[in-house]
Amino acid sequence: MKPVRFPSRFVWGAATAAAQIEGAAAEDGKGPSIWDTFARKPGAVANGDTLDVACDHYHRFDEDFALMRSLGIRHYRLSIAWPRIFPRGRGEVNAAGLHFYHRLFDSLKTHGITPWVTMFHWDLPQALEDEGGWRERSVVAAFAQYADTIVKAFGDRVKNWITLNEIFCFTRLGYGVGSKAPGARENEAVVNQTYHHALLCHGEGVRAVREHGGRGARVGLTDNAIIPVPVDLRPENVEAARRAFVEDNIRVLDPLFKGRYAKSYLKAAGAAAPKVEKGDFKLISQRTDFLGLNVYTGYFARAAKKGGFERLTYPAGYPKSDCGWLYLLPQVLYWGPKFITELYGRIPLYVTEHGAGYNEEAVPGVEFPDLHRRECVRNYLHQLRAAMKDGANVKGYFLWSFMDNYEWEDGYERRFGIVHNDFKTQQRTPKLSARWYSEVIRRNAVI
């Protein structure tokens, strides 16, 4: 089998998030986030794990970047911790927080690594949650101040900005299902309003980059689109999967790219539809430079009666990672980019997260043979390249995650990293997948 080659200038990277790796949860003036609070709620997080230390990246970023560079990783997606900049979400800036990220970006520059910075990756300041959090429109003004501050501060070294990470997760799962911070279970009207406020914050993030980002600045949103895969290639099943994609994703993608909520969404929401003010969609639908996609799994779909579609249930024994939700379905990296391209045009796309989580028993200092992860990534990348050949405008791929970290409600038990981290000693050890991915980057080809 020949290597599957990617276009020149294809971006290969790795990703993390501040709350999951930094630690130093109460150092140098940082305020608590909703995840700091949620982690201390009995039964909320596996083993009662907290974010207090995490990977201690706050004190070890320079050596982490040296390791990253040694593996050939030249693009790094990270996030800034909102409560490290504004401990109370708004108001007075924490100078020590700004200083930390100045040092971090300087280190990235020294190591020749390009930052791709997510403004918000779930760690809402607890002080804002105490005021209502994403339920309240006041969060938009707070985010606007935060976005202006960080773009002004770091725009000389950061040219690739991502406004928000996975609206579905921090709204629906945080305020509706309750499985993620802040662990609320609100009614559908409240959940829909959190979506709308998040979209407005995205708009403020775009505005901040346009106003303060300087020459060459780019900005987009990262969405974890729900991706249906046709059970086979019969036209009726492909069309059913496309209809399913629209139904699953128009709540976020239509406002971004069409400047309105779809009639079908508003009809389904009924009285629970979000309250919209004049000018909202003008802010939300400002031109963006790319769309980020976090893609892990999906479901099979087929045609049903009267032009509908059916979601197929996974049978017992279907391959999956140790995450209960992460069924292995490589075709999502084909059909997700394909459907987006068909529905919204040839938008530049970046896969801003993809990977697989396992409960691995590894020996610190010894390379762990994570062949399951390597094969997962390899198979998905083959599908991504096929989507590109069929017209999807995919420009890059960021593997989740650079190293084992705090995996939200799964704590430290679930490992996604290509670098093993011993959370007791903070010793980093590249896994087999890291060596393999390093070679993929070097060759610009899946081997």
Secondary structure, DSSP 8 states (H G I E B T S, - for coil): ---EE--TT-EEEEE--HHHH---TTSTT---BHHHHHTTSTTSSGGG--SSSTT-HHHHHHHHHHHHHHTT--EEEEE--HHHH-TTSSSS--HHHHHHHHHHHHHHHHTT-EEEEEEESS--BHHHHHTTGGGSTHHHHHHHHHHHHHHHHHTTT--EEEEEE-HHIIIIIIIII-SSTT-----HHHHHHHHHHHHHHHHHHHHHHHHHS-TT-EEEEEE----EEESSS-HHHHHHHHHHHHHHHHHHHHHHHHSS--HHHHHHHGGGS----TTHHHHHT---SEEEEE-S--EEEEE-GGG-EEE----TT--B-SSTT-B--TTHHHHHHHHHHHHH-S--EEEEE----B-----TTS----HHHHHHHHHHHHHHHHHHHTT--EEEEEEE-SB----GGGTTTSB--SEEEETTTTEEEE-HHHHHHHHHHHHTEE-
